[in-house]
Amino acid sequence: MQNFLYRIEKFDEPRIEGGQRPDLFINPSRNRQMMLEVMAIITPPADILIFHVMEARRKIIDIAEERQ
């Protein structure tokens, strides 16, 4: 998440009623062989709940590029 190409704040609807909207990060994997989509709920000052990580889908990259 430190080397993200895209960060879209409040990307999606909350996963639980009354919860926060997650942020989307698109970034390379550690070995740089694939792009990852990561969704996380960030609660300042120091809480991060990562609940979704997978190889980035083209449709998600397209959405991130449009919203950037």
Secondary structure by P-SEA (a helix, b strand, c coil): ccccccccccccccccccbbbbbbbbbbcccccbbbbbbbbbcccbbbbbcccccccaaaaaaaaaac
